[in-house]
Amino acid sequence: MNEMLHMENNFNLVAVLLFGAWILIISNSSICGYEDESGLSSSIPKRLLTPVTVNVGALLAYNTTMGRVAKEAIEMAVEDVNNNPSLLNETQLMLTMMDSSCSAFIGTAAALELMKKNNVAIVGPQFSVLAHVVSHVASELHIPILSFGATDPTLTTFQYPYFLRMIQSDFYEMTAVAAVIGEYGWRSVVAVYIDDDYGRNGISALNDALGNVRAKLFYKAALPPGASKSDIGSVLMQLAMMESRIFVVHMNPDAGLNLFSEALHIGMLSSGYAWLATSWLSSALDSTILDYDTMNSLQGVIGLRGHIPVSNQEHDFTVRWNNLHKAGSVDARLNAFGFYAYDAVWTIAHSIDTFLSQGGNISFTDYPQLSNANGSKTELTKLKAFGGGPKLRKILLQTNFTGLTGPVKFDKNGDLLGSTFEIINIVGTGYRKVGYWANESGLSVVPPEIRGPNSHTIRGVGQKLYDVIWPGENKLVPHGWALPNNGKHLVIGVPRKVGFQEFVKIIEGTNMMKGFCIDVFVAAVNLLPYAVPYTFVPFGNGRSNPDYDELVQQVALKKFDAVVGDITIVTRRSKFVDFTQPYIEAGLAVVAPLRERNSSGTSAFLQPFTIEMWCMIGASILVIAAVVWSWEHKTNRDFQGQTKKQVLTVLWFSFSTLFRAHREKVESNVVRTVLIVWLFVVLIITSSYTASLTSILTVQQLSPTMKGIDSLRGSNIPIGYPAGSFIKKYLVEEFNIDESKVIPVDSPASYARALSLGPSKGGVAAIVDTLPVIQLFLSTQCNFSTVGPEFTKGGWGFVFPKGSQLAIDLSTAILTLSETGDLQRIHDKWLSQDHCGSQTNQVDSFQLRLESFRCLFLILVVASFAVLIAFLGRTIWQFSESLRNKEIGDGSSSCAHILRSFLSFIGQKEREKDPTDD
């Protein structure tokens, strides 16, 4: 310190002597030159107006990995700047460095000392906590701060206008971390961090970034600054009992290395775990040769490292540093923070050079607000405001040069543009790069500086990351979630049903369950990549079906860890619990009794065809009649005569073809072609009609007693629903059915009894239930039928607490069961019973619909209209020829007359039209 003060006094003495010489030159300048309007001689060289030295400060923590590297890099940068003749000319940077000793209090005092020494800019501080405090003072005194280590994303120029960052913000680093998490499909993450501004705000940025990749923070584990190994061990023991196996570590190197050492001891660096460390880990690896035990505790960890693009500058500086390190002139090994600190000095030097070349004046003024009210002075009054600070800040924000770290430019927040990170994987005694992340292009195995418009030709450009070796020397990507191995079983609620026990049934005398829903759950659990210990617990008294809404509520109340059974997924339940993927469709349908339908009524002959079918047959008869008349009435005497006779004749001919009873002969080959198609259609539909009518008259027909769900709206007839289900509220609210008319039923026997009795005898007119239950009921009850289609779409799912990762994993397992066919096999095992044989409950099963004959009628229509169009074209041509030869008409050219003539021409016989044909 004494040497530094002595050096400062010498420089001050030199500055005073130079200033005196400058005054003498000014006073005699008019002898050899002339004065401009400002009164200064124009012959004075401009560099004489610039200072000999400019003070620059640096605030570091000497006893840290980052601080040791930054100290050497800053000193080297100042030396290089002062030796560069093209920068600052003869002005020299005077560096003053202070040690913050990793203390916010000591660091604040050191920062104030730097500001007392009239420094125009300060490199540092390296910690975010201290940067918040110092930036407040710097903003008041207009002294720019360029930090190479403070990554807190809340440090922006909006709040701290004189704070600029020479390192990537945690906003970008956490975005890179989230990109890695999203790439592997993890959805639940635990953050471990130091509970200070740096840690809290960094994890807050991580939480925001995770939302963009559909992930979330499962838990935030905060460690106090200076946490001991026992503190770290206690937190890790708590985390080991949680489900998430993905951890993001954001802290300083000392605490971080202690944490991994404890994690290895606990067994949290084994297969199934994934650890991601922010850039603190890479700085520790680059700066220090770690011992075997420490490296062993880092195996499989993924880290981030600030990317320094390969360049001649970077190569030369690295070689120079390594040579100095070998010679003992530099103690620390080079890491990324050394590059950032070096560029920070050069950024200040370039800005000061521009500042001076633009006529900037380096001057400091008193800050009157620091004086006491009575006018007495304190030690703080030595703090002075930098008069050129606003101008220098503006120049700094416009910085644009290429440094060791690449292009140096700032955005509006005072952060470096073009944030890029390397993704590293700790393996053996070092690490390997597995990819890169760039703010503009995301993840890739190709360095961002060589990617461009034509980068598709580069090998591997489409690959996001190389393969990673995970903890436990595992090459398989960790699943990211597992049930804690704490001896506890999942408590799973199961409805104790009275009826339809094919879905869920308790094996009496045991705690075991069986049924369709149970088998699906067990099969899905067996597909999970981790063990799931569970215990089924019945819910209900066994005398009546339990309330399913109450059962689902038990999960939200944390009384059950899950619920398995025939639980329908509905909106109001999903507001407080999560459901898995539906494992069976379970829309609502209506079942009603069947009654015998009278098949021998007067209208029985009409029943084989639907109304649409009868209408189509009638339309076809008319079309055939039109085709026959158009081509036959001119030449065939059977179809000539008065208009009435022609109409009746052609209609009779067309209709009689149905029974092959027509007597008239056709002469036109065109008509014969159409009749061939028509007779083929007649053959098909008459045969089908005969078969359908026979079935109707010989087979017993059953029809339901109601039309469908629409007939229930606003009705006062009793309607059944499964006891304990959501359907009661649905019928009351959606269909306006009186609550007193909604009757609970809970077993196949009660279903059949209530439907058989009917409303008049204390039963119900219909029952509304989910389709799987109705299908199971109808498989043994042949006197009932579904009415209409499903009127809602839905499904059954398993119930879990909100945000449960197990629900997501089981959904994937259910999809796998569906794709492999196992889900259908389980369905067939329990629900494919059909004792009603070939009997059908459909009302119109023997009716023939138009859809069955659509192709035949389409061919007939196309052929008929083609013939009619051909006739119309031929007739128009003949009529135009007649007009041209004046064979008809009196020469009138009115439209009405021509139309009447044309209609008359159509009705003429062929021999009347052209007598010369005989």
Secondary structure, DSSP 8 states (H G I E B T S, - for coil): -HHHHHHHHHHHHHHHHHHHHHHHHHHTGGGSS-B-TTSSBTTS-GGGGS-SEEEEEEEE-TTSHHHHHHHHHHHHHHHHHHT-TTSSTT-EEEEEEEE-TT-HHHHHHHHHHHHHTT-SEEE--SSHHHHHHHHHHHHHHT--EEESS---TT--TTT-TTEEESS--HHHHHHHHHHHHHHTT--EEEEEEESSHHHHHHHHHHHHHHHTTT-EEEEEEEE-TT--HHHHHHHHHHHHTSSB-EEEEES-HHHHHHHHHHHHHHTTTSTT-EEEE-THHHHHHHHS---HHHHHTTTT-EEEEE-----HHHHHHHHHHHHHHHHTS--S---HHHHHHHHHHHHHHHHHHHHHHTT----EEE-GGGS-TTS---GGGG-EEETTHHHHHHHHHT--EEETTEEE-B-TTS-BSS-EEEEEEEETTEEEEEEEEETTTEEESS-GGG-STTGGGSTTTT-------BTTTB-S---SB----SS--EEEEEE--SS-TTT-EE-TTSS-EESHHHHHHHHHHHTSSS---EEEEEES-SSS---HHHHHHHHHTTS-SEE-SS-B--HHHHTTEEE---SEE--EEEEEEEEEE--SSTTGGGTTB-HHHHHHHHHHHHHHHHHHHHHHTTT-GGG-SSHHHHHHHHHHHHHHTTTT--------HHHHHHHHHHHHHHHHHHHHHHHHHHHHHHS-EEEESS--GGGGTT--S-EEEETTSTHHHHHHHHH---GGGEEEE-SHHHHHHHHHH-GGGT--SEEEEEHHHHHHHHTT-TTEEEESS-SS--EE--EEETT-HHHHHHHHHHHHHHHHTHHHHHHHHHH---TTTT----TTTT-B-GGGGHHHHHHHHHHHHHHHHHHHHHHHHHHHHHHHHT-SSSS---HHHHHHHHHHHHHS-HHHH-GGG-
